[in-house]
Amino acid sequence: MARHESGRAKRTLKAWRPRTQMVHGGTVRSGFGETSEALFLTSGYVYDAPEQAEARFKGEDPGYIYSRFGNPTVTMFEQRMCALEGAEAAWGTATGMAAVNAALMCQLKSGDRVVAARALFGSNRYLLDEILPRFGIKVTLVEGTDLDHWKRALKQKALRGTRTGAPGRASGTTIVFLETPSNPGLEIVDLAAVAKLAHAAGAQVIVDNVFATPILQRPMEMGADVVVYSATKHFDGHGRVLGGVVLGPKEFCDAKVMPFIRHTGPSLSPFNAWILLKGLETLDLRVRAASETAAVLAEFLGEQDAVKRVLYPGRKDHPQHALAMRQMEMGGTLISFDVGSKDAAFALLRRLRLIVISNNLGDSKSMVTHPATTTHQRLAPEERAHLGIGDGMVRLSVGLEDVEDLKEDLAHALLGAKSKGKARGRVALQPRGRAR
Ligand SMILES: *Cc1c(COP(=O)(O)O)cnc(C)c1O
């Protein structure tokens, strides 16, 4: 697929630092010389002559054919993402889930394997638990924090390869898929170590880097082959549009991702790409500011009687704090904390006056959700308990408000959680049994 790329854009892409890339990366101006990126809200393109149309379909003429698989505004977003991530190629998608699905389904076939960390976003789990197995794809879930589990799971593949007569080689493709930090338990997977194990087993590593964002964590520098994002979250950052992106080696994107998107259609709308381009301009500022506030709030929450436990990668008591600080620049914009029971969590949510109840995240507005009854409702109670998603867990996505206002709101709301906790006597940290 030929793309419009000016020589100037190409040259500067390499030279600029990330914060500059986020403002200028990928910009291609039309003949009108607009300052802001142009919004090409068009589904198709006209040709000067039938010969030109023929040449474009043959890939001999550099130009757009149809916005399902190419649009100048979408290209600008993709190029800016490449510059930011340090990736060779990128494809925008309609949503984050479309990006995850495209990254996997563009290459998997019956008999292949996916080895994935167990702690994942709810829809990622549905894709792995319910959809992939229907197509004969084997899915092995491991404890993402335990390197021995990864080792064992990746070894299984080698054995299978040996049985089919190709010593040490896989009979099918193996893909490693993970999130770090995970949603909502904020588990940290050792990216460099897992990538090394995966590559030794001939597996490709796909990382869902939504929680950390490319500002705080650069998985490709630690060995990831492909990185996927929900652009809906921090990239937009203002809760307006859905979007996603797959980033990876040029060959993979050209040969696998592009035809999959072209012929199945999970494409990013030019309008959404335009919104996302604007979001990226302030991504660095927003993510750093929200992470600073989150670090303060995590400490604040840790001091509250009604809070049984705080999970925040930037806090010293996080089980993998040292690893988190090695592979992330800051602790991130998300905090999970436990108030002991569903009643206490609901009481807290009801009493909040500033922080809104929403399962979205990465927004300029702070948001709370109760994962056990929303994003991770589908999982069996035992599986939730296993993942540490107790009925008392609350996930807070920290926005850009004044930290003092957020503290006051949480302090006021926690009085509700505390009285609920008292009224019911001592509450278990991870209650067993039904969520509802
Ligand atoms: C939200 C989210 C997704 C899915 O993104 P959508 O844009 O909502 O489809 C995938 N992974 C993680 C970690 C997310 O938080």
The ligand as an ORCA input file, in Angstrom:
! r2SCAN-3c Opt
* xyz 0 1
  C      -9.950     -0.640     27.023
  C      -8.924     -1.647     26.829
  C      -8.909     -2.419     25.667
  C      -9.968     -2.319     24.595
  O     -10.028     -1.052     24.008
  P     -11.362     -0.474     23.303
  O     -10.885      0.738     22.615
  O     -12.326     -0.202     24.400
  O     -11.857     -1.529     22.391
  C      -7.901     -3.360     25.528
  N      -6.964     -3.532     26.488
  C      -6.956     -2.792     27.614
  C      -5.886     -3.023     28.617
  C      -7.925     -1.828     27.825
  O      -7.926     -1.120     28.956
*
